[in-house]
Amino acid sequence: MTTRSGCSTGCGPASAGRSPGEPDRIAAELAADEAVRAADTVLFTVPNQLGVEYNARILDTIARHIAPAIGWTPANAATAA
């Protein structure tokens, strides 16, 4: 993830400390973050102790709701059309 200081690692992510919440609120916070808008990669952390099914729902929510709301499209979207 790109950080506020432009570091790619070791400097602390721009979104450090963000807590979980509703997809609309998360998308709005990410869209307002200058570092996230400038990033070509954003890493989301999912809690592995909650199980595969729960994590699959989290990843589905990110892909279907949060990513499109901040202007991201799947890498294969251009080739699928």
HELIX and SHEET records of a PDB file:
HELIX    1   1 PRO A   23  ALA A   32  1                                  10    
HELIX    2   2 GLU A   34  ALA A   38  1                                   5    
HELIX    3   3 ASN A   48  LEU A   50  5                                   3    
HELIX    4   4 VAL A   52  THR A   61  1                                  10    
HELIX    5   5 ILE A   62  ILE A   66  3                                   5    
HELIX    6   6 ALA A   67  ALA A   69  1                                   3    
HELIX    7   7 ALA A   77  ALA A   80  1                                   4    
END                                                                             
